[in-house]
Amino acid sequence: MDRVVDIADLKVAKDPNSTLVTYSLGSCIGVAIWDPKTLVGGMLHYMLPESTVSPEKAKANPAMFADTGIPRLFRSVYQLGAQKGNLVVKIAGGAQLLDDNGTFNIGKRNYVMLRKLFWKNKVMIDAEQVGGSISRTIRLNVGTGRFTIHSRGQETEL
């Protein structure tokens, strides 16, 4: 059963029959985390790096920003029994779309913020596909941990 993670959204699941999926990752970043021992998975689709640009939006929807959404994602899987030491972490997105001159560099800034947060919290990334100029759809099967990226009619497993 697919559970769709919308833009600026996160979902967690403990059902091994669930697949978490998010569409249209351009400059946004998708973070998928999975605990192979407890079969708990979670996915976040965040849009912007820092909540300081709009504290009121961050309060209403923490999943919109890396600095509020990433901690919320990890806390949510821990509440379902996942353990930090077991987590497999995979990410995708951070492309440069509709910004040919690199004026805003949202994708790059999203990725830099993620790396800072992960470094500070001693979280290792197991696999990633970031950057470029393509849109991506990602899926995480909660029962198996299979993580796939669909882009330009091709599927890649990380």
N, C-alpha and C positions, 0 to 999 in steps of 0.2 A: 504494500500500500504506500503510495507516494504521499509525503507530507511536504507541501510547498512552503518554502521560506521566501517570503516576499522581500522586496527591497526595503532596507532599514528594519529588518526583522530577524528573529532568531527562534529556533525550535530545538527541543531536545526530545529524545525518545529512548525508551527501554524495551520496546517491542522489537524482537529480532526480525519480524516481517515488515518493518517500516524501512522506507528509503526516504532520506531527506534530500530535497532537490531545490536548487535556486537557479533562476534564469537570468540572462542578460547581465552578466558581470562584465562591465566595461572598466571604468576607472575604479569602480567599487571593488571590494575584496570579499571573497568568501572564505571563511575559516571553518574547517570541519575537524572535529575532535571525536575520538572513539576509544573506548576502553574495552580491549578484547577479553578481559576477565569477567566483567559485569555485563557486557553487551549493551553499554550505554553510549549513545552518540548525540552529537549536537552540531548545529550549523548556524553560522551568523553571516549575514549579508549587510555589511556596513558601507556607508556612502562617503563619509568625510573623516579626516583624521582626528580633529580636536573639537570637543564639545564647547570650548570657550567661545566659539563663534556664535553660539545660540544656546545659552544655558537653559532657557525655558523649553526649547525643543528637546534638549538632552534629558531634561527631567521627565518630559512626557513620553519620550521614546529613546531610551538609552542605546538601542540597537542601531541608531542612525550614525553613531560616531565610534571610532576605534577605541578611544580612551575610556568610554563608558560601556560599550557593547562587549568588548573582549572580556573584561572582568565578569560581566553578567553571564556570558556564555559559560565560562569555567565554573562559576558558582552554581549555575543551573544543573550542569552534569554531576557535580559533586553531591548535590541534593538527591540525585537519583542513585547514588552509590559509587560513581566513578572515582578512581584514585589518581592523583596527579602523576605518580610514578609509572602508571600503566598507559597513560594517554599516547595515542598516535595522533599527530597533528599534521594536517595537510591544508595547503592554501592555494588559491588561484585568483586571478583578476589583476587589478592594478594596471590596466592598459592605458594608453594615451589615445583616447577617441575624441573627436570633435575639438581638438586643441593642437592643431598641426604645428603651431609655433612654440608649444610648451609653455604658454603663458601662465597657466594655473598649475600644471603638473600634479593634478589631484591624485592620479594613480600612483605616482612615485611618492608623494607625500603620505598617502594611505599606507604604502608598504613600509616606509621609514618609521612611521608611528608604530606599526605592528611589531617591527623588529626591536624597537626600543622597549616596548612593553614586555615582549617575550624575553629579551635579554635581562631586564630588571627582575623578572620573575623566574628566571632560570627554566624557561620553556624552550625545548628544542623543536625545530620543524623537521618532520620526517621526509616531506616531499613538497615541492611547490612548482607552480607554473605561473609566473607573473610577468607583467610588462607586455611589450609589443603593442600592436594596434588591432587586436581582435577581441570580439566578445566571446564569452564562455558561459556554458551551463555546467554546473557540477552536481554530482550525486554521491551520496554516502549511504551504503547499505548497512543498516545498524546490526544485522545478524552476522555479517561476514567482514565488515570493515572495508569492503571494496569501494574505492574512490575513483570515479571517472570524470573526465572532462570532455564535453562535446563542444566542438568549434569547427565551423566551416565544413560541416557534414562529416567530420571524423570524430571518432571516440578514442581517447587515450586513457589508460589506467595508470595512476600514480601509486 
